[in-house]
Amino acid sequence: MKKGYRILAACLFTLALIAALPASAEASHFRFGLITWVPRPDLGPRTVEFTVKQSWRRSACGAPVVGNTACNFSALNFGDASSVSIVGTVVAIDAAEDWYLATATIVHTYPAVNNGGVPWVARFDTCCRIYGLVNASGGSLSVQTTVDLSLSNSSPVSSVFPIVQMAVNAINNVTLPVADADGDTLSCRMATPGESAIGSQPAATFPLAVSPGCVLTWNTAGTSVGQLWAAQVVIEESRGGNPPHGRVALDFIIKIVNSIGTAPVCDVPPTPTGMVVVPVNTAYTATIQGSDADAGNTLTINSTGLPTGASLTPAAGSSSASPFVSTLSWTPGPADIGLHPMQFSFTDNTGQAAFCSFTISVPSNTAPVAKCADVTVSTLPNACSATGSINDGSYDPDGDPITVVQSPSTPVGPGQTTATLTVTDSHGASSTCTANITVVDQQLPAITCAAAGAAGSVPAATSTDNCAVTGASCSAGSGTFAIGTTAVSCSASDAAGNSASCSTSVTVVDTVAPQVSCVPSYNPSTKNVPKAFNEDGFYRITTSDLCTAAPTVQLGSYVIANGETIKITQAPGQSGVVLVNTMGSAGIRHFRVGPGDATLTATDGAGNATTTSCLVPPPPK
């Protein structure tokens, strides 16, 4: 309590008030309390993150605005003989009702999963509630939640205005926004005196009640305008029909207001109800609308439980004629995963209020699954590269749209390249995998042979390839070719071992005439050396050719063998060549020609021919 007095002094309470209420000055500012929690195994075993919400009198703390540090905050007792002072940040205000709502986040590690088999009981409690409460004036307060880490569990969550207006002498119904991230069954009941330190819950002619479905109902007959009542509702969670395994307390004040004319209402629709699911990084807008049937009434909007970063336009505290339309805007981030119960009020000129509530669920986003597989692809036509996708069915477990980016994204060359696939969902979560792209060059080189030609004029074949020609050759170059047509085969290959071939030919034509000679020779029978003018008329015939081994030699129509010795004599007045006889054992043929000398013709295999003359002496006189 000493620390509480120092906070009160900082909040500028007058010395007179301090003197008059020395034991309860701080507590007299209290309006609302709620403790919720979630497990934080990522921070350590048995670790819990608490969210503590408290509302206090705003004017007693220098009229803070949203974002300021709260000055009145009780300590949080964890139930394991340890506690911590709470420093909260203002998240909502109501200038007309003179309250602010502050939130603090506290992380605590318990020594065990529970307290010997029963849940830990975390709480803040102090003396005293505000003076003037009909049922708990200046009384103690206690706000509790239970923590059992032997279960996979988090506490229920809720949100309600610190001061709830109910019309006098009327049946009032207010739905409390409650939700549970674990899907547990939730049920509401009024807190016991031992849980709340409230001796008796609100009751006049009829008691305040809350249904298991968490709807507050009170017939306020017997109450008076301006009365303030302390109330606490317990939200219990259970599973599978078993007894409750956890609870949180919702402590607030009920204010009795006039019942003049028609009370305002929340217009549903367009105002949402129940649960609205908004994925991470998804912009969300909702219309919050209230109306009042009484002519001339204005409405003032307020809210509680708005998540950090959410906004109302017009803002909370704004007034307007009926119908009043405000737009809720919010884009939750990864830190906002969870349940966000919100309550809105429309208050008219008479002080009567309508309450509407709904919960935004921001589901935890599961990162997409990147699946890769090695692929083998062929080069693109006329290109030394290829593209290949390593995506092997990447997907998002939540069904969110995904973007798939592969790096490198450009075509890659032959061989093996390691690629990385990055899969990103619509919330910005991503995962990666890697695989190999193997590019195979299966395109054959292109080769063109030269046109058929003559020997010595065979050009090299030309070749191209989508990658590169590593070798090109022909089976015969511009060397020596045999007479006739010779087939020539050319081939080209690339680095991948692909090859192509073409063929052409070289034709060798013999255009050189053979040589033939008619040389005077001796008489075989006498072996005398021929005399001048070869009077005996013996001749040795020889022939040769570059290509034909034995060209054909003719004397007239007679074929003369290469190296053959013949006798030729003239016969004046004779025309052509006549075989006279065959002489001697050597079989020398004797030809008579006329008129003039004898002409020999030599013809090779290609048809080339040449002639020569044998000078035949005239006959003797």
Beta strands, then each sheet from edge to edge (+ up, - down):
strand 1: 30-39
strand 2: 47-57
strand 3: 76-77
strand 4: 83-84
strand 5: 89-94
strand 6: 99-109
strand 7: 120-127
strand 8: 140-147
strand 9: 157-158
strand 10: 163-167
strand 11: 171-175
strand 12: 178-179
strand 13: 185-190
strand 14: 209-210
strand 15: 215-219
strand 16: 228-238
strand 17: 246-257
strand 18: 265-266
strand 19: 274-277
strand 20: 284-291
strand 21: 298-304
strand 22: 311-313
strand 23: 319-321
strand 24: 324-330
strand 25: 338-347
strand 26: 353-362
strand 27: 375-378
strand 28: 402-407
strand 29: 415-425
strand 30: 430-440
strand 31: 446-448
strand 32: 453-454
strand 33: 462-464
strand 34: 469-474
strand 35: 484-494
strand 36: 499-508
strand 37: 515-520
strand 38: 538-544
strand 39: 552-555
strand 40: 558-560
strand 41: 564-570
strand 42: 576-583
strand 43: 588-594
strand 44: 598-603
strand 45: 609-614
sheet 1: 5+ 6- 2+ 1- 17+ 10+
sheet 2: 5+ 6- 2+ 1- 17+ 16- 13+
sheet 3: 3+ 4-
sheet 4: 7+ 8-
sheet 5: 9+ 12-
sheet 6: 11+ 15- 14+
sheet 7: 18+ 20- 24+ 22-
sheet 8: 19+ 26+ 25- 21+ 23-
sheet 9: 27+ 30+ 29- 28+
sheet 10: 31+ 33-
sheet 11: 32+ 36+ 35- 34+
sheet 12: 37+ 38- 41+ 43+ 42-
sheet 13: 40+ 39- 44+ 45-
end
